[in-house]
C-alpha cells in the first residue's frame, strides 16, 4: 500500500472535516462548525502560522497532520511542532502516521538544524508504539492553563 503525503488543498475540505471531527471524538472533544471553519481557515491561509499535510491511499485522504514552525531559541534553525495527527481507523497500521511524520522530518531538515516535537495522551498506547519507533521519548513534563 503506497501512502502519498502532500500539503492540504482546498479540495480536501470535506475529508479533512470528517477526520478532524473523528480526532476530536477520539480525545472526547466535539468541534462545532465554527471551530472547524476557524481551523480550516488557519490551515488554508498562507502566513497563518499553522500548516497541514494530508496522507492519501488510493486517492482517498486517510490522515491529517497539523504543524507549525518557529525560530529555535537554542540554535540557529527552526523548531517544528506537530499539533495534531490523526489516521482514519480503517487505515491504521498501514504506515500513514509514519509517512506523515517522516514528511515533517524532511520539511524540518530542509530548514537547517532544529527539532520536531509532539505530544500525545498518556493513555494513547497505540500511538506511542508508533512514536517510540520514530523518535526519542523525552522526560519533559507538559503543563497548561487557560487564559
N, C-alpha and C positions, 0 to 999 in steps of 0.2 A: 504494500500500500504506500503510495507516494503522497507526501504531505507538501503542499505548496504554501509558503508563508510570504505574505505581502502586506504593504500598508493598507489600511482600511480605505474604502472608497464609498462614495455617496450611494452606490447601488447595493451596498451591504447593510443598509439601514434595517430592513426587516429581520434579517438573520442576526444582526448584532443585538437588536432589541430583545429577541427571543432568548439569546444566550445570556445577555446581561440580566434579564429578569430571572432566569434559572440560577444564575450566580447569586443573586440576592436571596432567592429561596434557599439555596444551599447554606447560606450564612444567616438564615432566619430573618431576612430583611425583605421588605417589599418596596419596590420602586414604583411611584406613581408616574403618570405620563409626563408631568412637569419635570421630574427628576431625570427621566430618560431623555427628554428633549434637551435639558441642560447639559448632560454628559455628552450626548451625541454632538451637540454644538461645540463643545470643547474639542472633541476628537476630530472634527472636520473643519476647524478654523485654524488656519496657519498662524503660528505665533501664540497660541493659547497656553502653551507650556505643557500640554498633555497630548500624547500621540497614541496611536493604536496600530496593532498588527492583527491580521486575521490569518487563520490556518484553514486551508481548503483541502478536502479529499474528494476526488471525483467531481470537482467543480462546486461542491457544497461547502459553505462556511461551517466549520465544526469546532473552531476555537478562537478565542479572543485574548489579547494581551494589551493592557493599557500601561503606558510608561511615561516617564519624564526624565529630564536630564538637567543638571545644574553644575556650575563650576565646583571643582573639588578643592576644598579648603586645606586638605592635607597634601596636595600635589599640584601638578601643572595641567592635568587633564580635566575630564568631566566625570562626575558621578552619575550613575544611572539608577533609577528606582522603578521596579516593576510594581505597579499599584494593584492591578487586577489580572488574574489569569483564570480562564475557565475553558474547559473542554466539554463538549456535548457528551453526556453519559454513554451514548452509543459508540463514541469514538475513543473512549478511554482505553489505555493500554496499547494504543497504536502508534505512539510516538509524537502525538500532536503537541503535548506540553513541552516535551524535549525540543521539538523543532522550533517552537515559539521562543523558548529561552535561548537556544543556540543562535537564532537570528538576532536577538537582543545583544548577545555577547559579541556577535560580528559588528553590529552597529556601534557598540561601545568601544571596541578595539579600533575602529576607524577614526575615532576622535582622539586617540592617544591614551596614555596611561589613565586608569580610573577604575572604578569598582561598580559592579552591578549588584544591587541588593534587593531583597524582597522579604516579606514576612508571610506566615500562614498561621492559621489557628492551631493551637497546641494539640487539639484532638483530631486534626486532619492528617491521619497516619498515611492515607493513600498518597496524598500529595508529597508528604515528607519522604516517602520511599523514592519518588522520582527526584526530588530536590537533593537528597543525600548523594545521588549518583552524579549530579551536575555541578554541585557547588559545596563549599565548606560551611557546615553549620557553625554559627558564631555563639559567643557567650553573652552577647548583648541582651539587655532586658528592655522591652519596649514599654513606654508609658504614654498615656493620652489623657487629654482633658478637653472639655468643650468650652469654647469662649462664649 
